[in-house]
Amino acid sequence: MHDRCIIFYDQIGCGNSSVPSNKDAYSIQNAVNDLDRLIQHLQLNSFHLYGHSFGGILAYEYFKWKSSNSSTNTTMYPPSSTSTSSSKPLILSLTLASAPFNVSKVDEEVSLLLKSLEPKGTNQHQHNHVNKTTECCNDSIGSGATLSESEDDNSSSSPSSSIPPFVDAATDADTYDTDDSEVTTAESMFQHQFVCRTSGDGGVLPEPLQEAYNKMGKVWVGTDVIQDYVAQPPLPIPASTSLSPSPQQQELALSIPPPLLLLRGNFDFVSEECSFNQWKRLMCKIKDNASVDCKTLEGCSHYAMVEDVVLYASTCYNFYFILK
């Protein structure tokens, strides 16, 4: 992206951001508010929004807040009281990479994948232990965001090029207090096949991901904290009382939803149904002719951005270039 700057941020509780000990400080709603404050602080007028894994949830929820807030007096996520800009930033496009549409459904699918890797005769205690691999974590990459601004003053924003919230990165034998080699083997196999296929035989993640997990959140952790999440459409846009729509209504009709790019590796533990099909159906409910582009990254799993850097970058660049 030679013609754009890309801005990443660490969500509250991970990376270099502050770590409140009170769990009430953590929620999808609070994370969306934080993103809104950042966008207003940077005075971004327009941007491309990108989110990976849990970051994809935040990216969509920000779009939903923005569209709902623009169309009604009732906001899904109240704008910051410290906001100094009265204008609504324009989302030029939305990229959801390996983003779960339905968290509990993804958990179910992960459990089936893990069970398929267990040796015959594995007991329930072992099965529960293996399921630790599906923990959702508030980590520094998986929760970060990227906001980028082009030279022609079109900003590009991405709330989270996240490392997944669904998988605990640590799969080394000495990480867990168990002597069950079968369990460790199943976890390593899951890690290598469905999480990051560049990991070694021991299931150790590449250095950039390991570094991110070293700074992952410790307070708001586990898929149970977002277990009930299922993506919902924005609030409906009320019919205009005037014969001709206002300029704001015209702009809103054209920008909801923005062009959408859906990405996933063909070995991703977030299935095609949860990361492609359900999102497409939702966008078509919002707008019949919604622009949705689905790209499967061959040979990749959940962390496609480190598994095939060239393929990932070119796929994203081609999408943004067409929009430019």
MOKA-V422353 format. One record per residue. N is the residue number from 1. RES is the residue in one small letter. PHI is phi in degrees with one decimal (NA if undefined). PSI is psi in whole degrees, -180 to 180 (NA if undefined). OMEGA is omega in whole degrees, -180 to 180 (* if undefined). Layout:
n:N res:RES phi:PHI psi:PSI omega:OMEGA
n:N res:RES phi:PHI psi:PSI omega:OMEGA
//
This chain:
n:1 res:m phi:NA psi:69 omega:-174
n:2 res:h phi:-68.1 psi:-25 omega:-176
n:3 res:d phi:-99.1 psi:13 omega:-178
n:4 res:r phi:-137.7 psi:150 omega:167
n:5 res:c phi:-97.4 psi:147 omega:-179
n:6 res:i phi:-119.8 psi:129 omega:-175
n:7 res:i phi:-114.2 psi:121 omega:175
n:8 res:f phi:-106.2 psi:149 omega:173
n:9 res:y phi:-138.3 psi:154 omega:175
n:10 res:d phi:-93.7 psi:128 omega:177
n:11 res:q phi:-66.9 psi:161 omega:175
n:12 res:i phi:-54.9 psi:133 omega:175
n:13 res:g phi:97.5 psi:-4 omega:-179
n:14 res:c phi:-147.8 psi:171 omega:-179
n:15 res:g phi:59.6 psi:-133 omega:-180
n:16 res:n phi:-99.3 psi:8 omega:178
n:17 res:s phi:-81.6 psi:167 omega:180
n:18 res:s phi:-66.3 psi:157 omega:-176
n:19 res:v phi:-124.6 psi:85 omega:176
n:20 res:p phi:-63.0 psi:139 omega:179
n:21 res:s phi:-84.4 psi:-17 omega:-180
n:22 res:n phi:-80.6 psi:119 omega:-178
n:23 res:k phi:-64.3 psi:-19 omega:179
n:24 res:d phi:-65.7 psi:-16 omega:179
n:25 res:a phi:-77.2 psi:-10 omega:-174
n:26 res:y phi:-112.8 psi:128 omega:173
n:27 res:s phi:-172.6 psi:163 omega:175
n:28 res:i phi:-61.1 psi:-41 omega:-180
n:29 res:q phi:-60.8 psi:-46 omega:179
n:30 res:n phi:-64.0 psi:-38 omega:-180
n:31 res:a phi:-65.8 psi:-38 omega:177
n:32 res:v phi:-66.6 psi:-40 omega:177
n:33 res:n phi:-60.9 psi:-41 omega:179
n:34 res:d phi:-61.5 psi:-43 omega:179
n:35 res:l phi:-62.7 psi:-42 omega:179
n:36 res:d phi:-61.7 psi:-42 omega:178
n:37 res:r phi:-62.3 psi:-40 omega:180
n:38 res:l phi:-64.5 psi:-45 omega:180
n:39 res:i phi:-61.9 psi:-43 omega:179
n:40 res:q phi:-66.3 psi:-40 omega:180
n:41 res:h phi:-62.2 psi:-39 omega:-180
n:42 res:l phi:-82.1 psi:-6 omega:178
n:43 res:q phi:56.3 psi:46 omega:178
n:44 res:l phi:-82.1 psi:127 omega:-180
n:45 res:n phi:-89.2 psi:-32 omega:179
n:46 res:s phi:-155.5 psi:152 omega:-174
n:47 res:f phi:-165.2 psi:160 omega:170
n:48 res:h phi:-95.6 psi:134 omega:-174
n:49 res:l phi:-109.5 psi:124 omega:-177
n:50 res:y phi:-124.6 psi:136 omega:176
n:51 res:g phi:-144.1 psi:136 omega:179
n:52 res:h phi:-111.0 psi:133 omega:177
n:53 res:s phi:57.7 psi:-121 omega:178
n:54 res:f phi:-60.6 psi:-32 omega:176
n:55 res:g phi:-61.4 psi:-29 omega:176
n:56 res:g phi:-65.5 psi:-37 omega:175
n:57 res:i phi:-61.1 psi:-46 omega:-179
n:58 res:l phi:-65.7 psi:-39 omega:179
n:59 res:a phi:-61.2 psi:-46 omega:180
n:60 res:y phi:-65.5 psi:-42 omega:-178
n:61 res:e phi:-66.4 psi:-32 omega:175
n:62 res:y phi:-67.1 psi:-45 omega:176
n:63 res:f phi:-58.1 psi:-43 omega:-179
n:64 res:k phi:-64.0 psi:-43 omega:177
n:65 res:w phi:-61.6 psi:-45 omega:-176
n:66 res:k phi:-62.2 psi:-45 omega:-178
n:67 res:s phi:-70.0 psi:-39 omega:179
n:68 res:s phi:-67.4 psi:-41 omega:-179
n:69 res:n phi:-68.5 psi:-29 omega:-179
n:70 res:s phi:-78.0 psi:-24 omega:-170
n:71 res:s phi:-104.4 psi:-16 omega:-178
n:72 res:t phi:-140.2 psi:171 omega:175
n:73 res:n phi:-83.2 psi:-10 omega:179
n:74 res:t phi:-99.5 psi:122 omega:-176
n:75 res:t phi:-100.5 psi:142 omega:176
n:76 res:m phi:-69.9 psi:-43 omega:177
n:77 res:y phi:-128.5 psi:110 omega:-175
n:78 res:p phi:-56.4 psi:133 omega:178
n:79 res:p phi:-65.9 psi:155 omega:-178
n:80 res:s phi:-61.4 psi:138 omega:178
n:81 res:s phi:-68.7 psi:-16 omega:-179
n:82 res:t phi:-93.8 psi:1 omega:-179
n:83 res:s phi:-63.4 psi:134 omega:-177
n:84 res:t phi:-104.1 psi:-7 omega:-177
n:85 res:s phi:-104.4 psi:132 omega:179
n:86 res:s phi:-90.6 psi:-14 omega:-179
n:87 res:s phi:-85.7 psi:154 omega:180
n:88 res:k phi:-96.5 psi:119 omega:178
n:89 res:p phi:-58.4 psi:146 omega:-177
n:90 res:l phi:-99.7 psi:124 omega:176
n:91 res:i phi:-84.3 psi:113 omega:-177
n:92 res:l phi:-77.1 psi:-33 omega:177
n:93 res:s phi:-160.1 psi:164 omega:-180
n:94 res:l phi:-130.5 psi:126 omega:177
n:95 res:t phi:-117.4 psi:121 omega:178
n:96 res:l phi:-115.0 psi:109 omega:-176
n:97 res:a phi:-105.4 psi:119 omega:180
n:98 res:s phi:51.3 psi:38 omega:-175
n:99 res:a phi:-91.6 psi:127 omega:-179
n:100 res:p phi:-78.0 psi:126 omega:176
n:101 res:f phi:-75.5 psi:-36 omega:-176
n:102 res:n phi:-135.7 psi:110 omega:-172
n:103 res:v phi:-67.5 psi:-45 omega:-178
n:104 res:s phi:-64.5 psi:-34 omega:178
n:105 res:k phi:-66.0 psi:-41 omega:177
n:106 res:v phi:-62.3 psi:-42 omega:178
n:107 res:d phi:-58.8 psi:-42 omega:179
n:108 res:e phi:-62.4 psi:-44 omega:-179
n:109 res:e phi:-67.5 psi:-37 omega:177
n:110 res:v phi:-64.1 psi:-42 omega:179
n:111 res:s phi:-59.7 psi:-40 omega:179
n:112 res:l phi:-66.8 psi:-40 omega:178
n:113 res:l phi:-63.0 psi:-44 omega:179
n:114 res:l phi:-63.0 psi:-43 omega:-179
n:115 res:k phi:-63.5 psi:-35 omega:-180
n:116 res:s phi:-67.8 psi:-20 omega:-180
n:117 res:l phi:-93.8 psi:-9 omega:-178
n:118 res:e phi:-75.6 psi:141 omega:174
n:119 res:p phi:-63.4 psi:149 omega:178
n:120 res:k phi:-60.3 psi:138 omega:179
n:121 res:g phi:94.1 psi:0 omega:177
n:122 res:t phi:-62.9 psi:130 omega:-177
n:123 res:n phi:-82.9 psi:174 omega:-176
n:124 res:q phi:-64.5 psi:-34 omega:179
n:125 res:h phi:-60.2 psi:-42 omega:179
n:126 res:q phi:-65.9 psi:-40 omega:-178
n:127 res:h phi:-63.5 psi:-41 omega:178
n:128 res:n phi:-62.6 psi:-37 omega:-179
n:129 res:h phi:-67.7 psi:-42 omega:-180
n:130 res:v phi:-61.3 psi:-34 omega:-178
n:131 res:n phi:-66.4 psi:-6 omega:174
n:132 res:k phi:-61.9 psi:-22 omega:-179
n:133 res:t phi:-66.9 psi:-17 omega:-176
n:134 res:t phi:-95.5 psi:10 omega:-179
n:135 res:e phi:-61.9 psi:138 omega:176
n:136 res:c phi:-84.7 psi:132 omega:-178
n:137 res:c phi:-128.2 psi:140 omega:177
n:138 res:n phi:-85.7 psi:89 omega:-173
n:139 res:d phi:-110.3 psi:173 omega:-168
n:140 res:s phi:-73.7 psi:-32 omega:177
n:141 res:i phi:-89.9 psi:-47 omega:-177
n:142 res:g phi:-61.7 psi:-15 omega:-179
n:143 res:s phi:-114.2 psi:-1 omega:-177
n:144 res:g phi:-76.5 psi:178 omega:178
n:145 res:a phi:-140.4 psi:158 omega:178
n:146 res:t phi:-125.2 psi:121 omega:176
n:147 res:l phi:-118.8 psi:124 omega:-178
n:148 res:s phi:-128.6 psi:147 omega:-176
n:149 res:e phi:-122.4 psi:130 omega:-178
n:150 res:s phi:-86.1 psi:168 omega:-178
n:151 res:e phi:-65.1 psi:-26 omega:180
n:152 res:d phi:-90.8 psi:22 omega:175
n:153 res:d phi:72.4 psi:17 omega:169
n:154 res:n phi:-92.7 psi:116 omega:-177
n:155 res:s phi:-82.7 psi:156 omega:175
n:156 res:s phi:-122.2 psi:124 omega:-177
n:157 res:s phi:-124.8 psi:143 omega:174
n:158 res:s phi:-142.5 psi:110 omega:-178
n:159 res:p phi:-83.1 psi:82 omega:172
n:160 res:s phi:110.8 psi:103 omega:164
n:161 res:s phi:-96.0 psi:67 omega:-164
n:162 res:s phi:-81.1 psi:149 omega:167
n:163 res:i phi:-82.8 psi:144 omega:-164
n:164 res:p phi:-60.8 psi:148 omega:176
n:165 res:p phi:-87.0 psi:-3 omega:-171
n:166 res:f phi:-102.0 psi:-13 omega:-173
n:167 res:v phi:-128.7 psi:129 omega:176
n:168 res:d phi:-76.2 psi:122 omega:-173
n:169 res:a phi:-67.2 psi:-31 omega:-173
n:170 res:a phi:-74.9 psi:121 omega:177
n:171 res:t phi:-133.0 psi:10 omega:177
n:172 res:d phi:-67.8 psi:151 omega:-176
n:173 res:a phi:-58.9 psi:-38 omega:-176
n:174 res:d phi:-79.3 psi:0 omega:178
n:175 res:t phi:-76.9 psi:-29 omega:-175
n:176 res:y phi:-111.4 psi:147 omega:-179
n:177 res:d phi:-86.6 psi:69 omega:-179
n:178 res:t phi:-146.2 psi:153 omega:176
n:179 res:d phi:-107.4 psi:8 omega:-176
n:180 res:d phi:-83.1 psi:101 omega:-178
n:181 res:s phi:-65.8 psi:-29 omega:179
n:182 res:e phi:-63.6 psi:-38 omega:-180
n:183 res:v phi:-64.9 psi:-48 omega:-180
n:184 res:t phi:-60.3 psi:-40 omega:179
n:185 res:t phi:-62.8 psi:-45 omega:180
n:186 res:a phi:-61.7 psi:-42 omega:179
n:187 res:e phi:-64.2 psi:-43 omega:180
n:188 res:s phi:-64.1 psi:-40 omega:179
n:189 res:m phi:-64.9 psi:-42 omega:178
n:190 res:f phi:-61.8 psi:-46 omega:-180
n:191 res:q phi:-57.5 psi:-47 omega:-174
n:192 res:h phi:-73.9 psi:-34 omega:-175
n:193 res:q phi:-87.0 psi:-38 omega:-169
n:194 res:f phi:-119.3 psi:-12 omega:-177
n:195 res:v phi:-105.7 psi:-59 omega:179
n:196 res:c phi:-148.7 psi:110 omega:-173
n:197 res:r phi:-80.9 psi:-2 omega:174
n:198 res:t phi:-91.7 psi:-3 omega:179
n:199 res:s phi:-68.3 psi:152 omega:-178
n:200 res:g phi:-75.0 psi:-176 omega:-179
n:201 res:d phi:-60.7 psi:-28 omega:180
n:202 res:g phi:-82.7 psi:1 omega:179
n:203 res:g phi:80.6 psi:15 omega:-178
n:204 res:v phi:-81.6 psi:131 omega:-178
n:205 res:l phi:-73.9 psi:158 omega:175
n:206 res:p phi:-58.0 psi:157 omega:-174
n:207 res:e phi:-54.5 psi:-44 omega:-180
n:208 res:p phi:-59.6 psi:-38 omega:180
n:209 res:l phi:-74.4 psi:-37 omega:177
n:210 res:q phi:-61.2 psi:-42 omega:180
n:211 res:e phi:-63.0 psi:-40 omega:179
n:212 res:a phi:-64.3 psi:-43 omega:-180
n:213 res:y phi:-68.4 psi:-26 omega:176
n:214 res:n phi:-64.6 psi:-22 omega:-179
n:215 res:k phi:-111.7 psi:19 omega:-177
n:216 res:m phi:-72.6 psi:161 omega:-179
n:217 res:g phi:-66.1 psi:152 omega:-180
n:218 res:k phi:-117.8 psi:-10 omega:-174
n:219 res:v phi:-99.5 psi:-53 omega:-177
n:220 res:w phi:-99.3 psi:87 omega:-169
n:221 res:v phi:-132.6 psi:144 omega:176
n:222 res:g phi:104.0 psi:142 omega:179
n:223 res:t phi:-65.3 psi:-15 omega:180
n:224 res:d phi:-63.8 psi:-24 omega:-178
n:225 res:v phi:-74.0 psi:-18 omega:176
n:226 res:i phi:-129.1 psi:27 omega:-173
n:227 res:q phi:-59.3 psi:-31 omega:-177
n:228 res:d phi:-87.9 psi:3 omega:-175
n:229 res:y phi:-70.9 psi:124 omega:169
n:230 res:v phi:-137.0 psi:126 omega:-177
n:231 res:a phi:-60.8 psi:138 omega:179
n:232 res:q phi:-124.7 psi:153 omega:179
n:233 res:p phi:-69.3 psi:160 omega:176
n:234 res:p phi:-62.6 psi:166 omega:174
n:235 res:l phi:-59.7 psi:143 omega:-178
n:236 res:p phi:-63.3 psi:145 omega:178
n:237 res:i phi:-79.9 psi:121 omega:-177
n:238 res:p phi:-67.4 psi:148 omega:178
n:239 res:a phi:-66.6 psi:142 omega:-180
n:240 res:s phi:-71.5 psi:141 omega:178
n:241 res:t phi:-84.1 psi:-11 omega:180
n:242 res:s phi:-99.4 psi:160 omega:-179
n:243 res:l phi:-68.7 psi:-35 omega:-180
n:244 res:s phi:-116.7 psi:132 omega:-178
n:245 res:p phi:-67.4 psi:151 omega:178
n:246 res:s phi:-72.6 psi:162 omega:176
n:247 res:p phi:-55.7 psi:-37 omega:180
n:248 res:q phi:-65.5 psi:-40 omega:179
n:249 res:q phi:-66.9 psi:-37 omega:178
n:250 res:q phi:-64.3 psi:-44 omega:179
n:251 res:e phi:-63.3 psi:-40 omega:-179
n:252 res:l phi:-64.1 psi:-43 omega:-179
n:253 res:a phi:-62.0 psi:-35 omega:-180
n:254 res:l phi:-77.9 psi:-25 omega:-173
n:255 res:s phi:-101.3 psi:0 omega:-179
n:256 res:i phi:-118.3 psi:121 omega:-16
n:257 res:p phi:-79.7 psi:160 omega:176
n:258 res:p phi:-72.1 psi:167 omega:175
n:259 res:p phi:-52.2 psi:135 omega:-174
n:260 res:l phi:-117.9 psi:130 omega:173
n:261 res:l phi:-110.8 psi:123 omega:176
n:262 res:l phi:-108.0 psi:127 omega:-178
n:263 res:l phi:-122.4 psi:144 omega:170
n:264 res:r phi:-163.0 psi:150 omega:172
n:265 res:g phi:-78.7 psi:150 omega:-177
n:266 res:n phi:-70.5 psi:-12 omega:174
n:267 res:f phi:-106.4 psi:12 omega:-176
n:268 res:d phi:-62.2 psi:139 omega:177
n:269 res:f phi:-71.9 psi:-19 omega:170
n:270 res:v phi:-83.2 psi:110 omega:-168
n:271 res:s phi:-67.6 psi:168 omega:177
n:272 res:e phi:-61.2 psi:-36 omega:179
n:273 res:e phi:-63.7 psi:-43 omega:-176
n:274 res:c phi:-82.3 psi:-24 omega:-176
n:275 res:s phi:-108.6 psi:-12 omega:179
n:276 res:f phi:-121.0 psi:-68 omega:-167
n:277 res:n phi:-60.5 psi:-46 omega:-178
n:278 res:q phi:-67.7 psi:-37 omega:177
n:279 res:w phi:-65.2 psi:-41 omega:179
n:280 res:k phi:-62.1 psi:-44 omega:-180
n:281 res:r phi:-62.7 psi:-39 omega:179
n:282 res:l phi:-64.2 psi:-45 omega:-178
n:283 res:m phi:-64.4 psi:-35 omega:179
n:284 res:c phi:-72.0 psi:-23 omega:173
n:285 res:k phi:-70.7 psi:-35 omega:180
n:286 res:i phi:-72.5 psi:-41 omega:-178
n:287 res:k phi:-152.6 psi:126 omega:-174
n:288 res:d phi:-55.7 psi:-43 omega:-176
n:289 res:n phi:-102.3 psi:36 omega:180
n:290 res:a phi:-57.5 psi:139 omega:180
n:291 res:s phi:-88.1 psi:108 omega:-178
n:292 res:v phi:-128.0 psi:123 omega:-179
n:293 res:d phi:-117.1 psi:118 omega:-179
n:294 res:c phi:-104.4 psi:128 omega:-180
n:295 res:k phi:-127.3 psi:118 omega:174
n:296 res:t phi:-94.2 psi:126 omega:-177
n:297 res:l phi:-95.2 psi:107 omega:-174
n:298 res:e phi:-65.8 psi:138 omega:178
n:299 res:g phi:79.4 psi:5 omega:-177
n:300 res:c phi:-114.1 psi:163 omega:175
n:301 res:s phi:-121.0 psi:-130 omega:-173
n:302 res:h phi:-74.4 psi:-38 omega:-178
n:303 res:y phi:-99.3 psi:58 omega:-176
n:304 res:a phi:-60.2 psi:-26 omega:-176
n:305 res:m phi:-67.2 psi:-21 omega:176
n:306 res:v phi:-107.4 psi:-13 omega:-180
n:307 res:e phi:-81.5 psi:-39 omega:178
n:308 res:d phi:-144.2 psi:86 omega:-174
n:309 res:v phi:-61.1 psi:-43 omega:-177
n:310 res:v phi:-64.7 psi:-47 omega:-180
n:311 res:l phi:-62.2 psi:-44 omega:-177
n:312 res:y phi:-64.4 psi:-48 omega:-178
n:313 res:a phi:-64.6 psi:-43 omega:-178
n:314 res:s phi:-67.7 psi:-36 omega:178
n:315 res:t phi:-63.5 psi:-46 omega:179
n:316 res:c phi:-66.2 psi:-44 omega:-177
n:317 res:y phi:-61.5 psi:-44 omega:-179
n:318 res:n phi:-61.5 psi:-38 omega:179
n:319 res:f phi:-65.9 psi:-47 omega:-179
n:320 res:y phi:-70.4 psi:-33 omega:-179
n:321 res:f phi:-65.0 psi:-41 omega:179
n:322 res:i phi:-62.3 psi:-40 omega:-179
n:323 res:l phi:-69.0 psi:-33 omega:-178
n:324 res:k phi:-63.9 psi:NA omega:*
//
